[in-house]
Amino acid sequence: MSSPTVSFSDPLGRYYTKEIISRLLISELSSGDPKLVLDLGCGDGALSRAAISRWTDALYVTVDIDRSPDIFPLSDSGLAIRHLHHQIDALSPDLMRSIGIAPESVDLALCNPPFIKPKWRSDYESILKAAGLVIDRKAVKHASAEFVFIAQNLTSLKARGQLGLIVPDGFVSGEKNKALRAAILNEHSIDSVIKLPQSVFVGTEAQAHIIIITKNGRSESPVKLKRFSSLHRESETICVDRLDAVKTLDYDYYSAMSGDIENDSRTLRSMGCEIVRGQFNSKQARDAGFPVLHTCDLRPAATLISLAHFASPPAVHAHITAEAGDILVARVGRDLHTRICMVTDGCMPITDCIWRVRVPSQIRDAVLCALTSPRGRELIKSRAHGVSARHLPRDYLLDLPIF
């Protein structure tokens, strides 16, 4: 059994929660006096332990596929805590019946789902339907585990019951997850989202967030966004409306947009810029038989790059190439915001890890200056997302304020 102050991962993609993060999640909940608390995928029981320090009279029901947690706080071991544990798959469609809980009977749900994308099972669809989440099947089949966990928890909750969970960055910011965020916001309220430090889990730099959801809550209420720093301090709160929340729930995105950037700022989209990515993946680039420009060729902080010394491949126009005057932006990588440059001369095909930005010639130098300024790099950094390697979506780049 692990210490409640230690985090680690396992082959099922689980990262267990540090005590300070568990307490932070519990402090964000507004539940007054829950009688029944459900903790799906409970792991070592960190979230339930934190909840017990606030609500000692509740019945705690924990579920995990292969663990039996010790949820009793070490300092309060004398308390008569009521606890039932079930060793079963939390994503079983018959879960509620199996653990003896009626749908819509839980006051408070806690969850730290695994950071994985499970192979789609047909019975997941019944879980989503039971939760009333209407969404295109194609979008759901590519969803990570947390969305199915959210659906399972929503089915268990009473109306106005709360769900507090920890999710990876993709759910909060991923472009492919817009439909998932919209499905939740159409029926429920996301009360608050707290961006956590990347050091929150030992053994991974995965970006994670705390999310608080109220079942059948007021969908017109703004979502409160915060950031919890490594110094254990919370940032100022940023409130966003539901439509913006569908786009992204990332605190840094809105924080970077504030300050001296006005609502009427010109964007790459409004200036008629063309953004495409290369067509070679890494393996194809290695096997091409001719040079292909990759992100490693874009030197951090360098703003110009010459391609004249590279031999052009046969049928160069059959490929997406970088040419003189093109601005190149890394699409993937932890430091992608540092890899932005303009081609001075030459021509070379590019990989699919690079965005090629073609800007009207009269504003080309000004756009490069804006993108490579400290402010521009910070904006690009705020728009990248991902659990490990970060990705910069095309639409996020197109809508970047420039002037």
C-alpha positions as CSV (number, residue, x, y, z in Angstrom):
1,M,0.0,0.0,0.0
2,S,1.4,3.4,-1.0
3,S,1.6,6.4,1.3
4,P,-1.1,9.0,0.8
5,T,1.7,11.5,0.1
6,V,3.3,9.5,-2.8
7,S,2.2,9.3,-6.4
8,F,3.1,6.7,-8.9
9,S,1.7,5.1,-12.1
10,D,1.0,1.6,-13.2
11,P,0.4,-0.4,-16.4
12,L,-3.3,0.7,-16.5
13,G,-2.4,4.3,-16.9
14,R,-3.2,5.4,-13.4
15,Y,-1.4,8.2,-11.6
16,Y,-2.2,8.4,-7.9
17,T,-3.0,11.6,-6.3
18,K,-0.8,13.5,-3.8
19,E,-2.4,14.5,-0.5
20,I,-2.2,18.3,-1.2
21,I,-4.0,17.8,-4.6
22,S,-6.7,15.7,-2.9
23,R,-7.3,18.3,-0.3
24,L,-7.5,21.0,-3.0
25,L,-10.1,19.1,-4.9
26,I,-12.2,18.5,-1.8
27,S,-12.0,22.2,-0.8
28,E,-13.4,23.2,-4.2
29,L,-16.6,21.2,-3.6
30,S,-19.7,23.0,-2.3
31,S,-21.6,19.9,-1.2
32,G,-23.0,20.7,2.3
33,D,-23.6,17.4,4.0
34,P,-23.3,14.4,1.6
35,K,-24.8,11.1,2.9
36,L,-23.4,8.9,0.1
37,V,-20.0,9.4,-1.5
38,L,-18.9,7.3,-4.5
39,D,-15.2,7.0,-5.5
40,L,-14.8,5.2,-8.9
41,G,-11.3,4.0,-9.8
42,C,-10.3,4.9,-6.2
43,G,-6.7,3.6,-6.4
44,D,-5.0,4.0,-3.0
45,G,-8.0,6.0,-1.7
46,A,-6.4,9.5,-1.6
47,L,-9.6,11.4,-2.6
48,S,-11.8,9.5,-0.1
49,R,-9.3,10.1,2.6
50,A,-9.4,13.8,1.9
51,A,-13.2,13.8,1.9
52,I,-13.3,12.0,5.2
53,S,-11.5,14.9,6.9
54,R,-14.4,17.1,5.9
55,W,-17.4,14.7,6.0
56,T,-17.1,12.0,8.6
57,D,-20.7,10.9,8.7
58,A,-21.1,9.9,5.1
59,L,-21.1,6.4,3.7
60,Y,-18.1,5.9,1.4
61,V,-18.3,3.4,-1.5
62,T,-15.1,2.9,-3.3
63,V,-14.6,0.9,-6.5
64,D,-11.3,-0.3,-8.2
65,I,-10.5,-3.0,-10.6
66,D,-7.7,-4.5,-8.6
67,R,-7.1,-2.6,-5.3
68,S,-8.6,-2.4,-1.9
69,P,-7.7,1.0,-0.4
70,D,-7.2,2.1,3.1
71,I,-9.2,5.3,3.2
72,F,-9.0,5.9,6.9
73,P,-6.9,9.0,7.7
74,L,-3.9,8.1,9.8
75,S,-4.6,10.8,12.3
76,D,-8.3,9.9,12.6
77,S,-8.0,6.1,12.8
78,G,-10.4,6.1,15.8
79,L,-13.3,7.4,13.8
80,A,-16.2,5.1,13.0
81,I,-16.0,5.6,9.2
82,R,-18.6,3.7,7.1
83,H,-16.9,2.3,4.1
84,L,-17.8,-0.3,1.5
85,H,-15.3,-1.4,-1.2
86,H,-16.0,-3.3,-4.4
87,Q,-13.3,-4.8,-6.6
88,I,-14.8,-4.5,-10.0
89,D,-14.3,-2.7,-13.3
90,A,-15.7,0.8,-12.8
91,L,-16.7,1.0,-16.4
92,S,-19.0,-2.0,-16.3
93,P,-22.5,-1.1,-17.7
94,D,-24.0,-3.1,-14.8
95,L,-21.8,-1.3,-12.2
96,M,-24.6,0.3,-10.1
97,R,-26.6,-2.9,-9.8
98,S,-23.5,-4.8,-9.0
99,I,-22.5,-2.6,-6.1
100,G,-26.0,-2.1,-4.8
101,I,-26.4,1.6,-5.6
102,A,-29.5,2.9,-7.3
103,P,-29.0,5.4,-10.1
104,E,-29.4,9.0,-9.1
105,S,-28.8,8.2,-5.4
106,V,-25.3,9.5,-4.8
107,D,-24.7,12.9,-3.3
108,L,-21.1,13.3,-4.1
109,A,-18.8,11.5,-6.6
110,L,-15.0,11.6,-6.6
111,C,-12.8,10.3,-9.4
112,N,-9.2,10.2,-10.7
113,P,-9.6,8.2,-13.9
114,P,-6.7,6.6,-15.7
115,F,-4.9,8.7,-18.3
116,I,-5.4,6.3,-21.1
117,K,-7.5,6.0,-24.3
118,P,-9.2,2.6,-23.8
119,K,-10.2,0.4,-26.7
120,W,-13.8,1.2,-27.5
121,R,-16.3,-1.3,-26.2
122,S,-19.9,-1.4,-27.4
123,D,-21.2,-1.3,-23.8
124,Y,-19.6,2.1,-23.3
125,E,-22.4,3.5,-25.5
126,S,-25.0,2.3,-23.0
127,I,-23.1,4.1,-20.2
128,L,-23.2,7.4,-22.2
129,K,-26.9,7.0,-23.0
130,A,-27.8,6.3,-19.3
131,A,-26.1,9.6,-18.4
132,G,-28.0,11.4,-21.1
133,L,-24.9,12.5,-23.0
134,V,-25.9,12.8,-26.7
135,I,-22.8,12.9,-28.9
136,D,-21.6,11.7,-32.3
137,R,-20.4,8.1,-32.0
138,K,-17.2,8.9,-34.0
139,A,-16.2,11.5,-31.5
140,V,-16.8,9.2,-28.5
141,K,-14.9,6.3,-29.9
142,H,-11.7,8.4,-29.8
143,A,-12.4,9.7,-26.3
144,S,-10.1,9.0,-23.4
145,A,-11.2,7.1,-20.3
146,E,-12.2,10.1,-18.3
147,F,-15.3,10.8,-20.5
148,V,-16.8,7.4,-19.8
149,F,-15.9,7.8,-16.1
150,I,-17.7,11.1,-16.1
151,A,-20.8,9.5,-17.7
152,Q,-20.8,6.7,-15.1
153,N,-20.6,9.2,-12.3
154,L,-23.3,11.4,-13.7
155,T,-25.7,8.4,-13.8
156,S,-25.0,7.7,-10.1
157,L,-25.5,11.3,-9.0
158,K,-28.7,12.9,-7.7
159,A,-29.8,16.1,-9.4
160,R,-27.6,18.9,-8.2
161,G,-25.1,16.4,-6.9
162,Q,-21.4,17.2,-7.5
163,L,-18.6,15.4,-9.2
164,G,-15.0,16.3,-8.5
165,L,-12.4,14.6,-10.7
166,I,-8.9,15.0,-12.1
167,V,-8.6,14.9,-15.9
168,P,-5.7,15.1,-18.4
169,D,-5.1,18.1,-20.5
170,G,-6.7,16.7,-23.7
171,F,-10.1,16.7,-22.1
172,V,-9.8,20.3,-21.1
173,S,-8.1,21.7,-24.2
174,G,-8.1,19.1,-26.9
175,E,-9.7,20.2,-30.2
176,K,-11.1,16.7,-30.8
177,N,-12.8,16.9,-27.4
178,K,-14.9,20.0,-28.1
179,A,-18.0,17.8,-28.7
180,L,-17.4,16.0,-25.4
181,R,-17.2,19.3,-23.5
182,A,-20.3,20.6,-25.3
183,A,-22.3,17.4,-24.4
184,I,-21.6,18.0,-20.7
185,L,-22.2,21.7,-20.7
186,N,-25.5,21.2,-22.6
187,E,-27.0,19.3,-19.6
188,H,-24.9,20.2,-16.6
189,S,-22.7,22.9,-15.3
190,I,-18.9,22.9,-15.0
191,D,-18.4,25.0,-11.9
192,S,-14.6,25.3,-11.8
193,V,-11.4,24.1,-13.4
194,I,-8.1,24.3,-11.7
195,K,-4.9,23.8,-13.8
196,L,-2.3,21.8,-11.8
197,P,1.5,21.9,-11.9
198,Q,3.0,19.4,-14.3
199,S,4.9,18.0,-11.3
200,V,1.7,16.9,-9.7
201,F,2.2,13.2,-10.5
202,V,5.6,11.5,-9.8
203,G,7.0,9.8,-12.8
204,T,5.2,11.8,-15.5
205,E,5.0,15.4,-16.7
206,A,1.4,14.9,-17.8
207,Q,-0.6,18.1,-17.5
208,A,-3.7,17.6,-15.3
209,H,-6.7,19.6,-14.1
210,I,-9.3,19.4,-11.4
211,I,-12.8,19.8,-12.6
212,I,-16.0,20.3,-10.6
213,I,-19.3,19.4,-12.3
214,T,-22.8,19.9,-10.9
215,K,-25.4,17.5,-12.3
216,N,-28.3,19.5,-13.9
217,G,-26.6,22.7,-12.7
218,R,-27.2,26.1,-14.2
219,S,-25.7,25.9,-17.6
220,E,-25.7,29.7,-18.0
221,S,-23.4,30.2,-15.1
222,P,-19.8,31.1,-16.0
223,V,-17.0,28.6,-15.5
224,K,-14.4,29.6,-13.0
225,L,-10.8,28.9,-14.1
226,K,-7.8,28.9,-11.8
227,R,-4.2,27.8,-11.7
228,F,-2.6,26.1,-8.8
229,S,1.2,26.8,-8.7
230,S,4.0,24.6,-7.6
231,L,4.3,27.0,-4.7
232,H,0.9,25.8,-3.5
233,R,-0.8,29.1,-4.4
234,E,-3.9,29.6,-6.4
235,S,-4.1,32.3,-9.1
236,E,-6.7,34.9,-9.7
237,T,-10.0,33.5,-11.0
238,I,-11.0,33.9,-14.6
239,C,-14.6,33.5,-15.5
240,V,-15.6,32.2,-19.0
241,D,-19.0,31.7,-20.5
242,R,-20.3,28.3,-21.8
243,L,-19.5,28.9,-25.4
244,D,-15.9,29.8,-24.7
245,A,-15.7,26.8,-22.3
246,V,-16.6,24.5,-25.2
247,K,-13.6,25.8,-27.1
248,T,-11.1,25.3,-24.2
249,L,-11.1,25.3,-20.4
250,D,-7.4,26.0,-20.1
251,Y,-6.5,28.8,-17.6
252,D,-3.3,29.8,-19.4
253,Y,-5.2,30.3,-22.7
254,Y,-7.4,33.0,-21.2
255,S,-4.7,34.4,-19.0
256,A,-2.5,35.0,-22.0
257,M,-5.4,36.6,-23.9
258,S,-5.9,39.2,-21.1
259,G,-3.8,42.3,-20.6
260,D,-2.9,44.5,-23.5
261,I,-4.6,42.4,-26.2
262,E,-7.9,44.0,-27.3
263,N,-11.0,42.2,-28.6
264,D,-10.5,43.7,-32.1
265,S,-6.9,42.4,-32.5
266,R,-6.1,41.1,-35.9
267,T,-5.5,37.4,-36.2
268,L,-3.7,35.2,-38.7
269,R,-7.1,34.1,-40.0
270,S,-8.5,37.7,-40.4
271,M,-5.3,38.7,-42.3
272,G,-5.8,35.9,-44.9
273,C,-2.9,33.8,-43.8
274,E,-2.7,30.2,-45.1
275,I,-1.7,27.5,-42.7
276,V,-0.9,23.9,-43.7
277,R,1.1,21.1,-42.2
278,G,3.6,18.8,-44.0
279,Q,2.6,15.4,-45.3
280,F,5.5,13.2,-44.2
281,N,5.4,11.4,-40.8
282,S,8.6,10.7,-39.0
283,K,9.1,7.2,-40.6
284,Q,8.3,8.4,-44.1
285,A,10.8,11.3,-43.7
286,R,13.5,8.8,-42.7
287,D,12.7,6.6,-45.7
288,A,12.2,9.3,-48.2
289,G,15.7,9.2,-49.8
290,F,15.9,13.0,-49.7
291,P,16.1,15.6,-47.0
292,V,12.8,16.5,-45.2
293,L,12.6,19.3,-42.7
294,H,11.6,18.3,-39.2
295,T,11.1,20.1,-35.9
296,C,14.6,19.3,-34.8
297,D,15.9,21.4,-37.7
298,L,14.1,24.5,-36.3
299,R,16.6,25.7,-33.8
300,P,15.1,27.1,-30.5
301,A,15.0,30.9,-30.6
302,A,16.4,31.2,-34.1
303,T,14.1,33.3,-36.3
304,L,15.6,32.7,-39.7
305,I,16.5,29.4,-41.5
306,S,18.2,28.9,-44.9
307,L,17.4,25.8,-46.9
308,A,19.6,26.6,-49.9
309,H,22.2,23.9,-49.0
310,F,19.7,21.1,-49.2
311,A,19.2,19.3,-52.5
312,S,15.6,19.6,-53.8
313,P,13.9,16.2,-54.2
314,P,12.6,14.9,-57.5
315,A,9.1,16.3,-58.3
316,V,9.4,18.8,-55.5
317,H,6.0,20.3,-56.3
318,A,4.4,17.0,-55.5
319,H,5.2,17.7,-51.8
320,I,4.2,20.3,-49.3
321,T,7.4,22.4,-49.1
322,A,8.8,25.3,-47.2
323,E,10.0,28.1,-49.5
324,A,11.5,31.5,-49.1
325,G,9.2,33.8,-47.2
326,D,7.3,31.0,-45.4
327,I,7.0,31.1,-41.6
328,L,7.5,27.8,-40.0
329,V,6.0,26.9,-36.6
330,A,6.6,23.6,-34.7
331,R,3.2,21.8,-34.4
332,V,4.4,19.2,-31.8
333,G,6.9,19.3,-29.0
334,R,7.4,20.4,-25.4
335,D,9.2,23.6,-26.5
336,L,7.3,24.2,-29.8
337,H,6.8,27.9,-28.9
338,T,10.6,28.4,-29.2
339,R,10.8,26.9,-32.7
340,I,9.4,29.6,-35.0
341,C,11.4,30.9,-38.0
342,M,11.2,32.3,-41.5
343,V,12.8,30.6,-44.6
344,T,15.3,33.0,-46.2
345,D,16.1,30.9,-49.3
346,G,15.9,27.4,-50.6
347,C,13.1,24.9,-50.8
348,M,12.5,21.7,-48.8
349,P,9.6,19.3,-48.0
350,I,8.4,19.4,-44.4
351,T,7.1,16.8,-42.0
352,D,3.6,16.8,-40.5
353,C,5.1,18.1,-37.2
354,I,5.5,21.6,-38.8
355,W,3.0,24.3,-39.7
356,R,3.7,26.3,-42.8
357,V,2.3,29.8,-42.5
358,R,2.1,31.9,-45.6
359,V,1.5,35.5,-44.9
360,P,0.8,38.4,-47.3
361,S,4.3,39.8,-48.2
362,Q,3.6,43.3,-47.0
363,I,3.1,42.2,-43.4
364,R,5.4,39.1,-43.4
365,D,8.2,40.6,-41.3
366,A,5.8,42.2,-38.8
367,V,4.0,38.8,-38.3
368,L,7.3,37.1,-37.8
369,C,8.3,39.7,-35.2
370,A,5.0,39.3,-33.4
371,L,5.2,35.5,-33.3
372,T,8.8,35.4,-32.1
373,S,8.3,38.2,-29.5
374,P,8.1,37.1,-25.8
375,R,4.4,37.9,-25.9
376,G,3.9,35.9,-29.1
377,R,5.7,32.9,-27.8
378,E,3.8,33.0,-24.6
379,L,0.5,33.1,-26.5
380,I,1.5,30.1,-28.6
381,K,2.6,28.2,-25.5
382,S,-0.8,28.9,-23.9
383,R,-2.5,27.4,-26.9
384,A,-0.6,24.1,-27.1
385,H,-1.9,21.2,-25.1
386,G,-1.3,17.5,-24.6
387,V,-0.6,14.9,-21.8
388,S,3.1,14.5,-22.7
389,A,4.2,15.9,-26.1
390,R,2.3,19.1,-26.7
391,H,0.3,19.9,-29.9
392,L,-0.6,23.2,-31.4
393,P,-4.0,23.0,-33.2
394,R,-4.4,24.8,-36.5
395,D,-7.5,26.7,-35.5
396,Y,-5.8,27.9,-32.3
397,L,-2.9,29.2,-34.4
398,L,-5.2,30.8,-37.0
399,D,-7.1,32.7,-34.2
400,L,-3.9,33.9,-32.5
401,P,-4.0,37.7,-31.9
402,I,-1.1,39.4,-33.8
403,F,-1.7,43.1,-33.9
